[in-house]
């Protein structure tokens, strides 16, 4: 709801400086759901929608067609919330994904993949491996190694093992 409110406010601000972008309530909700809490991504999507619409009202169908990676964004929202320990957001996102028909084994596997990356980055950093080697081993872009390492630094080995065991038990 907060993201949808932000989008509406952003639309008003843009109109004040000459934007012709107009969106239905359904389109605003769809954009909020597809983009998650990344306001930078929402702003970029608004730019893209404005160019596409050329003064026509944007409806939910157009948002679904044009907004990139809506499903992936939700998946990343889930893994980010789980790994960060944000139980409320993780459960909300999980519920949304299940309602959208995502299979539970897929959801479990994306969370497991995130923990796997944390383990690999932690292990590689302990070995003092260069970022390029860490990136290849963990399957993440080299520019993302620092943020994954920072997240991994919040965990001790025992916690990572426990997370793996819980994922195994769930599987």
C-alpha positions in Angstrom: 0.0 0.0 0.0 2.9 2.3 0.8 4.5 1.7 -2.6 1.2 2.4 -4.4 0.8 5.6 -2.4 4.3 6.6 -3.4 3.5 5.9 -7.0 0.4 8.1 -6.9 2.4 10.9 -5.3 5.2 10.5 -7.9 2.6 10.7 -10.7 1.3 14.0 -9.3 4.8 15.4 -9.0 5.6 14.4 -12.5 2.4 15.9 -13.8 3.3 19.2 -12.1 6.4 19.3 -14.3 4.7 18.4 -17.5 4.4 14.6 -17.5 1.4 13.1 -19.4 1.6 9.7 -17.7 -1.8 8.6 -16.3 -2.4 5.2 -14.7 -5.5 3.4 -13.6 -5.7 2.2 -10.0 -5.2 -1.4 -11.2 -2.1 -0.3 -13.0 -0.7 1.4 -9.9 -1.3 -1.7 -7.8 0.2 -3.9 -10.5 3.3 -1.7 -10.7 3.7 -1.7 -6.9 3.4 -5.5 -6.8 5.8 -6.0 -9.7 8.5 -3.6 -8.5 8.6 -4.3 -4.8 10.1 -1.8 -2.5 12.8 -0.6 -4.9 11.8 3.0 -5.5 14.6 3.4 -8.0 13.1 0.5 -10.1 9.6 2.0 -9.7 10.8 5.3 -11.0 12.6 3.7 -14.0 9.4 1.7 -14.8 7.3 4.9 -14.7 9.8 6.4 -17.2 9.4 3.4 -19.4 5.6 3.4 -19.1 5.4 7.1 -20.0 7.4 6.7 -23.1 5.3 3.7 -24.2 1.9 5.2 -23.4 2.6 8.5 -25.2 -0.2 10.3 -23.4 -2.7 7.3 -23.2 -3.8 6.0 -19.9 -1.8 3.0 -18.7 -3.9 0.1 -17.5 -3.0 -3.1 -15.6 -2.5 -5.1 -18.8 0.1 -2.7 -20.1 2.0 -2.8 -16.8 2.0 -6.6 -16.8 3.3 -6.6 -20.4 6.0 -4.0 -19.9 7.3 -4.3 -16.4 10.4 -6.5 -16.5 11.1 -9.3 -14.1 8.0 -9.0 -11.9 8.2 -12.6 -10.9 11.9 -12.5 -10.3 11.5 -9.4 -8.2 9.1 -11.2 -5.9 11.5 -14.1 -5.7 14.3 -11.8 -4.7 12.0 -10.1 -2.2 11.4 -13.5 -0.6 15.1 -14.5 -0.4 16.2 -11.1 0.8 13.6 -11.1 3.5 14.5 -14.6 4.7 18.2 -14.1 4.7 17.8 -10.7 6.4 15.7 -12.3 9.1 12.6 -10.1 8.2 10.0 -12.6 9.2 7.0 -10.4 8.5 8.1 -9.5 4.9 9.2 -13.1 4.2 5.8 -14.4 5.2 3.9 -11.8 3.3 6.0 -12.4 0.1 5.7 -16.1 0.5 2.0 -15.9 0.8 1.8 -13.7 -2.3 3.9 -16.1 -4.3 1.8 -19.1 -3.2 -1.4 -17.3 -4.1 0.2 -16.5 -7.5 0.7 -20.2 -8.0 4.4 -20.5 -7.5 5.3 -24.1 -6.6 6.7 -24.6 -3.0 9.7 -26.6 -4.2 10.7 -23.7 -6.4 10.4 -21.3 -3.5 12.5 -23.6 -1.3 15.1 -23.9 -4.0 15.6 -20.1 -4.4 16.0 -19.7 -0.7 18.5 -22.6 -0.6 20.4 -21.0 -3.5 20.7 -17.8 -1.6 22.1 -19.6 1.5 24.4 -21.6 -0.8 25.8 -18.3 -2.1 26.4 -17.1 1.4 28.3 -20.2 2.3 30.4 -20.1 -0.8 31.2 -16.4 -0.4 32.1 -16.9 3.3 34.4 -19.8 2.5 36.1 -18.0 -0.4 36.6 -14.8 1.6 38.2 -16.8 4.4 40.6 -18.2 1.8 41.2 -14.6 0.7 40.2 -15.4 -2.9 39.9 -12.5 -5.4 36.4 -11.2 -6.1 36.4 -12.7 -9.6 37.1 -16.1 -8.2 34.5 -15.6 -5.5 31.9 -14.5 -8.1 32.5 -17.5 -10.3 32.3 -20.0 -7.4 29.1 -18.4 -6.0 27.4 -17.8 -9.3 26.9 -14.1 -8.7 28.1 -11.1 -10.7 31.4 -9.7 -9.5 29.9 -6.4 -8.6 27.5 -8.2 -6.2 30.3 -10.0 -4.3 30.6 -7.2 -1.7 26.9 -7.1 -0.9 26.7 -10.9 -0.6 29.8 -10.9 1.6 28.3 -8.2 3.8 25.2 -10.2 4.2 27.2 -13.4 4.8 29.1 -11.5 7.5 25.9 -11.3 9.6 26.0 -15.1 9.9 28.3 -17.5 11.8 29.0 -21.0 10.4 26.7 -22.6 12.9 23.8 -20.4 11.7 24.4 -21.2 8.0 24.5 -25.0 8.8 21.2 -24.6 10.7 19.6 -22.8 7.8 20.7 -25.6 5.5 19.4 -28.3 7.8 16.0 -26.5 8.0 15.9 -26.3 4.2 16.7 -30.0 4.0 14.0 -30.8 6.5 11.5 -28.7 4.6 12.4 -30.4 1.4 
